[in-house]
């Protein structure tokens, strides 16, 4: 029975994949590199440092540590300026989280920077909803590697037991993802996955191993999740 949820961030909570892409296009454009749709979306699941290094390497440019950090910092500043004007939270996702937090333990597992995650959650008033946040800084491997979800499961289970709950098994903890690499990471961590079609079509998410597909998270309730993921 579902007792907890680990949610991805970009593409699940905040509708900012196009904003991230636009920010990268502007940053890399100054170096004469065009980050095309194919280049961006083929790298879903990467953290910023891995993404930037891979773009530089593909373009035949040096990807030294300082330059990578400089570009990722510039991207975050550009991203923050855009989302501060109008926070692009998906319609209904705040209501979904508020419904679920009453009955389930919640965590976030994302390859985003912790500062970006915290900024969004604090701005929209959801920071108190999540017991655990796993960001890019907490793991060594990007999705589709399962490290992030394995760590998320362990930490959320510890948070639950510290609050007086019994330990979970893997079937009790649902992953919500929007990208094939994220779906694969969740499944490799032996967790059930609900994939939401915010970023890529349903057939790609099913091919990656999603157990079920959602088009709008606000249509789902804790009881719905328990009925589907038995």
C-alpha positions in Angstrom: 0.0 0.0 0.0 1.3 3.4 -0.9 2.6 5.3 2.2 5.0 7.8 0.7 5.8 9.7 -2.5 9.1 10.8 -4.0 8.4 13.5 -6.5 10.7 14.9 -9.2 10.9 18.7 -9.3 11.5 20.1 -12.8 8.7 19.0 -15.1 6.6 17.7 -12.2 6.2 20.5 -9.7 7.5 23.5 -11.7 6.9 23.9 -15.4 10.3 25.2 -16.2 11.9 22.9 -18.7 11.3 25.5 -21.4 12.7 28.2 -19.1 15.8 26.1 -18.3 16.3 25.5 -22.0 15.9 29.2 -22.9 18.4 30.1 -20.2 21.0 27.7 -21.5 20.5 28.8 -25.1 21.2 32.4 -24.0 24.2 31.5 -21.9 25.8 29.2 -24.5 24.8 31.5 -27.4 27.4 34.0 -26.1 30.0 31.3 -26.9 28.5 30.6 -30.3 26.8 27.3 -29.3 23.2 26.7 -30.1 21.5 24.4 -27.6 18.9 22.8 -29.8 15.7 21.1 -28.7 17.3 17.7 -29.4 20.4 18.6 -27.4 18.4 19.8 -24.4 15.8 17.1 -24.2 18.2 14.3 -24.9 19.9 15.3 -21.6 16.9 15.2 -19.3 17.9 13.8 -15.9 21.3 15.4 -15.9 22.4 17.8 -13.2 23.6 21.3 -14.3 27.3 20.5 -14.1 27.0 17.3 -16.2 24.7 19.0 -18.7 27.1 22.0 -19.2 30.2 19.8 -19.5 28.5 17.5 -22.1 27.4 20.5 -24.2 30.9 22.0 -24.1 32.5 18.6 -25.0 30.1 18.1 -27.9 31.0 21.5 -29.2 34.7 20.7 -28.9 35.2 23.3 -26.2 37.2 22.8 -23.0 35.0 21.8 -20.0 37.3 22.8 -17.2 35.8 23.0 -13.7 35.8 26.7 -13.3 34.2 27.4 -16.6 31.5 24.8 -15.9 30.7 26.5 -12.6 30.6 29.9 -14.2 28.1 28.8 -16.8 25.9 26.9 -14.3 25.8 30.0 -12.0 24.9 32.2 -14.9 22.1 29.8 -15.8 20.7 29.8 -12.3 20.7 33.6 -12.1 18.9 33.9 -15.5 16.4 31.2 -14.4 15.7 32.9 -11.1 15.0 36.3 -12.8 12.5 34.6 -15.1 10.6 32.5 -12.5 10.5 35.3 -10.0 8.3 37.3 -12.2 5.7 34.6 -12.6 6.4 31.3 -10.8 5.3 28.6 -13.4 4.0 25.9 -11.0 1.9 23.4 -12.8 -1.9 23.9 -12.4 -3.2 21.8 -9.6 0.1 20.5 -8.3 -0.1 22.5 -5.1 -3.6 21.1 -4.4 -2.3 17.6 -5.2 0.6 18.0 -2.7 -1.7 19.4 0.0 -4.1 16.5 -0.5 -1.4 13.9 -0.3 0.5 15.4 2.7 -2.5 14.7 4.9 -2.1 11.0 4.5 1.3 10.3 2.9 5.0 11.1 3.6 6.4 13.3 0.8 9.9 13.9 -0.5 11.6 15.4 -3.6 14.3 13.7 -5.7 15.8 16.0 -8.3 18.9 16.7 -10.3 18.2 20.5 -9.7 20.3 22.6 -7.4 19.1 22.7 -3.9 19.0 26.5 -4.0 16.6 26.4 -6.9 14.3 23.8 -5.2 14.2 25.7 -1.9 13.5 29.0 -3.7 10.5 27.6 -5.5 9.1 25.7 -2.5 9.5 28.7 -0.2 8.0 31.1 -2.8 4.8 29.0 -3.2 4.5 28.0 0.4 5.2 24.2 0.1 8.5 23.9 1.9 6.7 22.4 4.9 5.2 19.6 2.8 8.3 17.6 2.2 10.2 15.7 4.8 13.2 15.0 2.5 14.8 16.8 -0.4 17.5 15.1 -2.5 19.1 17.5 -4.9 22.1 17.3 -7.3 24.5 18.1 -4.4 23.5 15.0 -2.5 24.3 12.4 -5.1 27.2 11.4 -7.3 25.4 10.0 -10.3 22.6 11.5 -12.5 19.4 9.9 -13.5 18.9 7.2 -14.9 21.3 5.9 -12.3 19.1 4.8 -9.3 21.4 6.3 -6.6 19.1 9.4 -6.1 15.9 7.3 -5.5 17.7 4.8 -3.4 18.9 7.6 -1.2 15.5 9.3 -1.2 13.8 6.0 -0.1 16.2 5.5 2.7 16.0 9.1 4.0 12.2 9.2 3.7 11.9 5.9 5.5 14.1 7.2 8.3 12.0 10.3 8.6 8.9 8.2 8.8 10.2 5.9 11.5 11.5 8.9 13.5 7.9 10.1 13.5 6.7 6.8 14.8 5.7 5.0 11.7 6.7 1.4 10.8 9.4 0.9 8.2 8.4 0.9 4.6 9.0 -1.6 1.9 9.8 -0.5 -1.7 6.3 -1.1 -2.9 5.0 1.4 -0.4 6.9 4.3 -1.9 5.7 5.8 -5.2 7.9 7.8 -7.6 6.3 10.6 -9.7 8.4 11.5 -12.8 8.1 13.2 -16.1 11.1 12.0 -18.1 12.3 8.6 -19.3 15.7 8.8 -17.4 13.7 9.6 -14.2 11.3 6.7 -14.8 14.2 4.4 -15.3 16.0 5.6 -12.2 12.9 5.0 -10.1 12.3 1.5 -11.5 16.0 0.6 -11.1 15.6 1.5 -7.4 12.8 -1.0 -7.3 10.1 1.6 -6.7 6.7 1.9 -8.6 6.5 4.9 -10.9 3.6 7.2 -11.9 4.7 9.2 -14.9 3.1 12.5 -15.8 2.9 13.6 -19.4 4.2 17.2 -18.8 7.4 16.9 -20.8 7.3 13.9 -23.1 4.5 11.7 -24.6 3.0 8.8 -22.7 4.5 6.1 -25.1 8.0 7.2 -24.2 7.3 7.0 -20.5 5.7 3.6 -20.8 8.7 2.4 -22.8 11.0 3.6 -20.0 9.0 1.4 -17.5 6.3 3.6 -16.0 3.7 1.6 -14.1 1.0 4.1 -14.8 0.5 7.4 -16.7 -1.1 10.6 -15.5 -2.0 13.7 -17.5 -3.0 15.8 -14.6 -1.8 15.1 -11.0 -4.7 17.1 -9.6 -7.0 14.2 -10.8 -5.2 11.9 -8.3 -6.0 11.4 -4.6 -4.2 9.2 -2.0 -7.0 6.7 -2.3 -6.6 6.7 -6.1 -2.9 6.0 -5.8 -3.6 3.1 -3.4 -6.1 1.6 -5.8 -3.8 1.8 -8.8 -0.6 0.7 -7.0 -1.6 -2.3 -5.0 
